[in-house]
Amino acid sequence: MMKSIFLRIYGGMLAVLVLVAVLGVVSLHLVNLVRAEQHRERLAQGTFSLMADNLAPQNPVERQRSLLMWERLLGVPLDVQPMAVLTLDGGQRARLYRDLVVVDKTGPHAARVLRRIGREDQLLVAEVKQISEQLARATVYLLADELVRYPVSEQPQRLAQLRQSKGFGFDIGLQRLERAALDDDQRHRVEEGDTVMALGKDGDSVRVFSGVPGSPWVLEIGPLYQLNPYPPQLLILIAFLGLCLIGLVVYLLVRQLERRVSGLEAAATQIAQGSLDTRVPAGGADSVGRLAAAFNGMAEHLQRSLNMQRELVRAVSHELRTPVARLRFGLEMLETASTDQARAKHLAGMDGDIQDLDKLVDEMLTYARLEQGAPALQFQVVDLDALLARVITELAPLRPQINVLRGLCQGADEDGAWVEAEPRYLHRALQNLVANAMRHAEGEVRVSYHLGQQRCRIDVEDDGPGVPESVWERIFTPFTRLDDSRTRASGGHGLGLSIVRRIIYWHGGRAVVARSEGLGGACFSLSWPRQQEAED
């Protein structure tokens, strides 16, 4: 069974790993898409911001003239359109209102670039076919056209201002022609007014050089990098390493769980074979730790119950042996009796032993029935005054030398001392307590009750030697006797108080023992709710 459980766990783990692998590949693909979009927007931001800002102060005629001129020079279709006629999502509109560029990819290398013009709801729209190369040429032209409006000495400072204000996503700078990283042919072409695109040393970038008319400066743009998406091999490697790491962690966790659960299985097997003192380590606050703690609690309860049963069997055997031995002795003496008076004496003794056996069996059956579970209790309204009077009337004649009195009873109203209880079992509990007090009293037993708003209490006190405080809890254990005056000679079998405790427990209360303040002996108290909760 354990193997099948862990096979299912490992199967579920494998399914989770496959799902994680698929999610990893999809996630990295989405990352590539986001990186590509951010790369295109970063390249287009500065150039189109410069174009849109140049168009902002112009009237419609001037705007159309500028657009036609830029189209001829750049080979890029340009247009101005109202924002309302374009299909844009909320994120794109938010970017445009923050003066950012929106690049909407329309093909493998083509894109539609949008930029808001000034504070208007007009957009500059460009259909770019080769975004890197065309943007580079457009950027060179626009920057050179902007720089020629300033003196040569102010051109580097103006270029730095443009770079910062327009948000260029690549480096732009001015330097002397002789210091530019160009060969002789490229320098000659720049001197002739041509735009030169030079491949970087690493081969994955491009630098664009163009002279600034009327100045010794060379405008350098770049390096411009092509986006290198994560290759499929890298995706597979990352997914594989992630799966291995997750698989290792899950395996270690499941392996530890399997080892701990296997320990529980082994302990359960040992308990089933009779080793009741077997326990499992209950460390940890996780579910297995709580299961181990519950298992140990169950094992302790089982061991305690079985030990109690064994002790009960031994005690019953011992209790039965004494009256049976007395009966055998009585039969032997009856055979040798020579007079009617002697035979009558032995018969009376045998009758007492039979009554003793009958009481023992009755108490054992009552205790066993109460220990098996809650009996079918029929709670009724009981008058404590009438119940105490009945018990005293029944038991007082058994020991005439003991005065059984009513103590101070509090809480009764004009309707009587009413509580909810099971009359038969409460009568039995009170009868056991009073009989127990009469066996150990020297001359007086006092019975009283106290009724509160929520709970009620019955006290049974005697003037006997009392119960030592060290055994107040143990005295309610079956077949418990004390070593002082409460011995076998005083009668009883050690089950009466256990029955009392069990009865009051099923009433939702508890039984306790203490020292009597008024009589100096023992004081047994029963406390339970005045009203019982109705069962569904």
C-alpha positions in Angstrom: 0.0 0.0 0.0 2.8 2.4 0.9 4.5 1.6 -2.4 1.4 2.4 -4.4 1.0 5.7 -2.5 4.5 6.8 -3.3 4.2 5.6 -6.9 1.3 8.0 -7.2 3.3 10.7 -5.6 6.2 10.2 -8.0 3.8 10.1 -10.9 2.3 13.4 -9.8 5.8 14.8 -9.4 6.7 13.8 -12.9 3.5 15.5 -14.2 4.4 18.6 -12.3 7.9 18.6 -13.7 6.6 18.3 -17.3 4.2 21.2 -16.6 7.0 23.3 -15.2 9.1 22.6 -18.3 6.3 23.7 -20.6 5.7 26.8 -18.5 9.4 27.6 -18.5 9.7 27.4 -22.3 6.5 29.5 -22.8 7.7 32.0 -20.2 11.1 32.4 -21.8 9.4 32.9 -25.2 7.3 35.6 -23.8 10.4 37.2 -22.3 12.0 37.2 -25.7 8.9 39.0 -27.1 9.0 41.6 -24.4 12.8 42.1 -24.8 12.3 42.6 -28.6 9.5 45.1 -28.1 11.6 47.1 -25.5 14.6 47.0 -27.9 12.6 48.5 -30.8 11.1 51.2 -28.6 14.5 52.1 -27.1 15.9 52.5 -30.7 13.0 54.6 -31.9 12.4 56.7 -28.8 15.0 59.5 -29.4 14.6 59.8 -33.2 10.8 60.0 -33.3 10.7 62.3 -30.2 13.0 64.7 -32.1 10.8 64.5 -35.2 7.5 64.9 -33.3 8.9 67.9 -31.3 10.0 69.6 -34.6 6.5 69.2 -35.9 4.7 70.5 -32.8 5.1 74.3 -33.5 4.4 74.0 -37.2 1.1 74.7 -38.9 -0.5 72.0 -41.1 1.1 73.2 -44.3 4.6 73.3 -42.8 4.0 69.8 -41.2 3.1 68.4 -44.6 6.2 69.9 -46.2 8.4 68.5 -43.4 6.9 65.0 -43.7 7.4 65.0 -47.5 11.0 66.1 -47.2 11.7 63.4 -44.5 10.0 60.8 -46.6 12.2 61.5 -49.6 15.4 61.6 -47.6 14.6 58.6 -45.4 12.4 56.4 -47.6 10.0 55.9 -44.7 6.3 56.6 -45.1 5.2 59.3 -42.6 1.8 60.6 -41.7 0.0 62.6 -39.0 -3.2 61.0 -37.8 -5.7 61.7 -35.0 -5.3 59.4 -32.0 -9.0 58.6 -32.1 -8.9 56.8 -35.5 -6.2 54.4 -34.5 -6.9 51.1 -32.6 -4.9 51.4 -29.4 -5.1 49.6 -26.1 -4.9 51.2 -22.7 -1.2 50.5 -22.2 -0.3 52.1 -25.6 -2.4 55.2 -24.9 -0.7 55.6 -21.5 2.8 55.4 -23.1 1.8 58.0 -25.7 0.5 60.4 -23.1 3.8 60.0 -21.3 5.6 61.2 -24.5 7.0 57.7 -25.1 7.2 55.9 -28.4 4.9 52.9 -29.3 6.3 50.4 -31.8 3.7 48.0 -33.1 5.4 45.2 -35.0 3.7 44.5 -38.4 6.2 41.9 -39.9 9.4 40.1 -39.2 11.5 43.3 -39.6 8.7 45.9 -40.1 6.9 48.0 -37.6 4.6 50.9 -37.2 6.0 53.6 -35.0 3.8 56.1 -33.1 4.7 59.2 -31.3 2.4 62.0 -29.9 3.0 65.5 -31.3 3.4 68.0 -28.4 0.3 68.3 -26.3 -2.1 67.5 -29.1 -4.1 64.3 -29.8 -2.3 64.0 -33.1 0.2 61.2 -33.7 3.2 60.9 -35.9 2.9 57.6 -37.7 5.8 55.9 -39.6 5.9 52.6 -41.4 9.4 51.4 -41.0 10.6 48.4 -43.0 14.2 48.0 -41.8 14.0 49.6 -38.3 17.7 49.6 -37.4 19.1 51.0 -40.6 16.3 53.4 -41.4 16.3 54.7 -37.9 20.0 55.2 -38.0 19.9 57.3 -41.2 16.9 59.3 -39.9 18.7 60.0 -36.6 21.8 61.2 -38.4 19.9 63.5 -40.6 17.7 65.0 -37.8 20.6 65.5 -35.4 22.8 67.1 -38.1 19.9 69.4 -39.1 19.5 70.4 -35.5 23.2 71.0 -34.8 23.8 73.3 -37.8 21.5 75.8 -36.1 24.1 76.4 -33.4 27.7 77.6 -33.4 30.4 75.0 -33.7 31.5 75.6 -30.1 28.0 75.0 -28.8 27.2 71.9 -30.8 28.6 69.3 -28.3 26.6 70.8 -25.5 23.5 70.9 -27.6 23.9 67.3 -28.6 24.3 66.3 -24.9 21.0 68.2 -24.2 19.2 66.4 -27.0 20.5 63.0 -25.8 19.1 63.6 -22.3 15.8 65.3 -23.2 14.8 63.0 -26.1 15.6 59.7 -24.4 17.9 58.1 -27.0 18.4 54.5 -26.5 21.9 54.4 -27.9 25.1 56.6 -27.7 25.5 59.7 -29.8 28.5 61.9 -29.8 30.7 64.4 -31.7 34.4 63.9 -32.3 37.1 64.9 -34.7 37.4 63.1 -38.0 40.9 62.0 -37.4 39.9 60.4 -34.1 37.0 58.4 -35.4 37.4 54.6 -35.7 37.3 54.7 -39.5 39.7 53.5 -42.2 40.9 55.8 -45.0 38.2 55.0 -47.4 35.5 55.6 -44.8 37.1 58.9 -43.8 37.1 60.0 -47.4 33.4 59.2 -47.8 32.6 61.1 -44.6 34.5 64.1 -45.9 32.4 63.9 -49.1 29.2 64.2 -47.0 28.2 60.5 -47.1 26.8 58.5 -44.2 29.1 55.6 -43.3 28.0 52.5 -41.4 30.9 50.7 -39.9 30.7 47.1 -38.4 31.9 46.8 -34.8 34.9 44.7 -33.8 32.7 42.0 -32.4 30.6 41.8 -35.5 27.2 42.1 -33.8 27.0 45.9 -33.7 27.0 48.9 -36.2 28.3 52.4 -35.8 27.0 55.2 -38.0 29.2 58.2 -38.9 28.2 61.4 -40.7 29.9 64.8 -41.0 28.2 67.9 -39.7 28.1 70.5 -42.5 30.1 73.6 -41.7 32.0 72.1 -38.7 35.0 69.9 -38.1 32.8 67.5 -36.1 31.8 63.9 -37.1 28.5 62.7 -35.7 28.9 59.2 -34.3 25.8 57.1 -33.5 26.0 53.7 -31.8 27.0 51.1 -31.3 23.6 49.8 -32.5 23.0 46.2 -31.5 20.6 43.7 -33.0 18.5 42.0 -30.4 19.8 38.5 -29.8 16.9 36.4 -28.5 17.6 33.6 -26.2 18.4 30.6 -28.5 16.4 27.4 -28.2 19.4 25.6 -26.9 19.6 28.0 -24.0 15.9 27.6 -23.4 16.3 23.8 -23.3 19.3 24.1 -21.1 17.6 26.4 -18.6 14.5 24.2 -18.6 16.6 21.1 -18.1 18.6 22.6 -15.2 15.4 23.9 -13.7 13.7 20.5 -13.9 16.8 18.8 -12.4 16.8 21.2 -9.5 13.1 21.0 -8.9 13.2 17.2 -9.3 16.1 17.0 -6.8 14.3 19.2 -4.2 11.0 17.3 -4.7 12.8 13.9 -4.5 14.5 14.9 -1.2 11.2 16.1 0.3 9.3 13.1 -0.8 12.1 10.8 0.3 12.1 12.3 3.7 8.3 12.0 3.8 8.5 8.4 2.7 11.1 7.6 5.4 9.0 9.2 8.1 5.7 7.6 7.0 7.6 4.2 6.7 8.6 4.7 10.4 4.9 5.2 11.2 4.0 2.0 9.3 6.7 0.0 11.1 5.6 1.3 14.5 2.0 0.4 13.7 3.1 -3.1 12.7 5.0 -3.5 16.0 2.0 -2.3 18.0 -0.2 -4.8 16.1 2.2 -7.5 17.1 1.9 -6.7 20.8 4.8 -4.2 21.4 2.6 -1.5 23.0 5.5 0.7 24.2 6.6 1.5 20.6 6.7 5.2 19.8 7.8 7.3 16.8 9.8 10.6 16.8 7.2 13.4 16.9 9.4 16.3 16.0 8.3 19.0 13.5 5.2 21.1 13.2 4.2 19.8 9.7 1.4 17.4 8.9 3.6 14.3 9.4 4.8 15.6 12.7 1.2 16.2 13.8 0.3 12.7 12.6 3.2 11.2 14.6 2.1 13.1 17.7 -1.5 11.8 17.2 -0.1 8.3 16.6 1.9 8.4 19.9 -1.2 9.7 21.7 -3.2 6.9 20.3 -0.6 4.3 21.3 -0.4 5.7 24.8 -4.1 5.6 25.2 -4.2 2.1 23.8 -1.5 1.0 26.1 -3.1 2.7 29.1 -6.5 1.1 28.3 -5.0 -2.4 27.9 -3.1 -2.0 31.1 -6.2 -0.9 32.8 -8.1 -3.9 31.4 -5.3 -6.2 32.6 -5.4 -4.6 36.0 -9.1 -4.9 36.1 -9.0 -8.6 35.3 -6.4 -9.2 38.0 -8.4 -7.2 40.5 -11.6 -9.0 39.6 -9.9 -12.4 40.0 -8.5 -11.3 43.4 -11.9 -10.0 44.5 -13.7 -13.1 43.4 -11.2 -15.4 45.1 -12.0 -14.2 48.7 -15.8 -14.8 48.8 -15.4 -18.0 46.9 -12.9 -19.2 49.4 -15.2 -18.2 52.2 -18.1 -20.1 50.6 -15.9 -23.2 50.3 -14.9 -22.9 53.9 -18.5 -22.4 54.9 -19.5 -25.6 53.1 -16.8 -27.6 54.8 -17.8 -26.2 58.2 -21.5 -26.9 57.4 -20.7 -30.6 56.9 -19.1 -30.8 60.3 -21.6 -28.7 62.2 -23.3 -30.7 64.9 -26.0 -28.3 66.0 -28.7 -26.4 64.3 -27.4 -23.2 65.7 -23.9 -23.8 64.2 -25.5 -24.7 60.8 -27.6 -21.5 60.9 -24.5 -19.4 61.6 -22.6 -20.9 58.7 -25.6 -20.5 56.3 -25.8 -16.9 57.3 -22.2 -16.4 56.5 -22.6 -18.1 53.2 -25.6 -15.9 52.4 -23.5 -12.8 53.1 -20.7 -14.1 50.8 -23.3 -14.6 48.0 -24.6 -11.1 48.6 -21.1 -9.8 48.4 -20.5 -11.7 45.1 -23.8 -10.3 43.8 -22.8 -6.7 44.7 -19.4 -7.2 43.1 -20.9 -8.6 39.9 -23.4 -5.7 39.8 -20.7 -3.1 40.3 -18.5 -4.7 37.6 -21.3 -4.8 35.1 -22.2 -1.2 35.8 -18.7 0.0 35.5 -18.1 -2.0 32.3 -21.3 -0.5 30.8 -20.3 3.0 31.7 -16.7 2.6 30.4 -18.0 1.3 27.0 -19.5 4.7 26.2 -22.3 7.0 27.0 -25.5 5.1 27.9 -28.9 6.3 26.6 -29.4 9.0 29.2 -32.9 10.3 29.6 -32.4 13.6 31.3 -35.3 14.7 33.5 -36.0 17.5 36.0 -35.0 16.1 39.4 -35.8 17.6 42.8 -32.6 17.3 44.8 -34.4 17.6 48.1 -36.5 14.6 47.4 -33.5 12.7 46.0 -31.4 13.3 49.1 -34.2 12.4 51.4 -34.7 9.1 49.5 -31.1 8.1 49.7 -30.8 8.9 53.4 -34.0 6.9 54.1 -32.6 3.9 52.2 -29.1 3.8 53.7 -29.5 5.1 57.3 -31.0 1.9 58.7 -27.9 -0.1 57.4 -25.7 1.5 60.1 -27.8 2.9 62.9 -24.8 4.0 64.8 -24.0 6.6 62.0 -26.1 9.8 62.0 -26.8 10.7 58.3 -27.9 14.4 58.4 -28.9 17.1 55.9 -26.4 19.8 55.8 -26.8 23.4 54.7 -28.7 23.4 51.4 -28.6 26.6 49.3 -30.2 27.9 46.1 -33.7 26.2 46.3 -36.6 28.4 45.4 -40.3 28.2 46.1 -40.7 25.6 43.4 -38.0 23.3 44.8 -34.4 22.4 44.2 -34.8 21.4 40.5 -31.9 20.3 38.2 -31.7 18.3 35.0 -30.2 14.8 35.4 -30.7 11.1 34.7 -32.6 10.1 37.9 -31.6 6.5 38.0 -27.8 7.1 37.5 -27.7 10.2 39.7 -29.4 8.2 42.4 -26.8 5.5 42.0 -23.9 8.0 42.2 -25.3 9.7 45.3 -26.0 6.3 46.9 -22.4 5.2 46.3 -21.0 8.3 47.9 -23.3 8.2 51.0 -22.6 4.5 51.5 -18.9 5.1 51.1 -19.0 7.9 53.7 -21.0 5.7 56.1 -18.4 2.9 55.9 -15.6 5.2 57.0 -17.4 7.7 59.3 -16.9 7.5 63.0 -20.3 8.9 63.9 -21.7 11.4 61.4 -22.3 11.9 57.7 -23.6 15.2 56.3 -25.2 15.6 52.8 -25.9 19.0 51.3 -26.3 20.8 48.0 -25.7 24.2 46.5 -27.6 25.5 43.4 -26.2 28.3 41.3 -27.5 30.0 38.1 -25.6 27.7 35.8 -24.2 24.8 37.9 -25.2 22.7 40.9 -23.1 20.9 43.5 -23.7 18.0 46.0 -21.3 17.6 48.9 -21.1 14.4 51.0 -18.9 14.8 54.1 -17.9 12.4 56.9 -16.0 12.6 60.2 -13.7 9.7 59.4 -9.9 9.7 58.9 -10.2 11.4 55.5 -8.3 10.9 52.3 -4.6 11.9 52.0 -4.2 14.7 49.4 -1.5 12.7 47.6 -4.2 10.2 46.4 -7.1 12.5 45.7 -6.9 11.8 42.0 -6.0 8.1 42.3 -8.9 7.3 44.5 -11.3 7.4 41.6 -9.3 4.6 39.8 -11.0 1.2 39.8 -10.1 -1.2 42.7 -8.1 1.5 44.5 -7.9 1.2 48.3 -5.9 3.1 50.8 -3.6 1.7 53.4 -5.1 3.4 56.4 -8.7 3.0 57.7 -10.2 2.6 54.2 -9.3 -1.1 53.9 -11.1 -4.3 52.9 -12.4 -4.6 56.4 -14.6 -1.5 55.8 -16.3 -3.2 52.9 -16.6 -2.3 49.3 -14.7 -3.4 46.2 -13.0 -0.2 45.0 -15.5 0.3 42.1 -18.0 2.6 43.7 -16.1 5.9 43.3 -15.1 4.9 39.7 -18.8 4.5 38.9 -19.6 7.8 40.5 -16.9 9.6 38.4 -18.1 8.0 35.2 -21.8 8.8 35.8 -21.1 12.5 36.6 -18.8 12.6 33.6 -21.7 11.7 31.3 -23.6 14.5 32.9 -21.0 17.0 31.8 -19.5 17.4 35.3 -16.8 16.2 37.5 -16.2 14.4 40.8 -13.6 15.7 43.3 -12.5 14.9 46.8 -11.1 17.3 49.5 -11.0 17.6 53.3 -14.2 18.5 55.1 -14.0 21.8 56.8 -16.9 21.1 59.1 -16.4 17.4 60.1 -12.6 17.0 59.4 -12.9 13.8 57.3 -13.4 13.5 53.6 -15.7 15.6 51.4 -16.7 14.2 48.1 -18.4 16.7 45.7 -20.3 16.3 42.5 -20.7 19.3 40.2 -22.5 19.5 36.8 -24.6 21.9 34.8 -28.2 22.5 36.0 -29.5 22.3 32.4 -28.3 19.7 29.9 -27.8 20.5 26.3 -30.5 18.9 24.1 -29.2 16.1 21.8 -29.8 16.3 18.1 
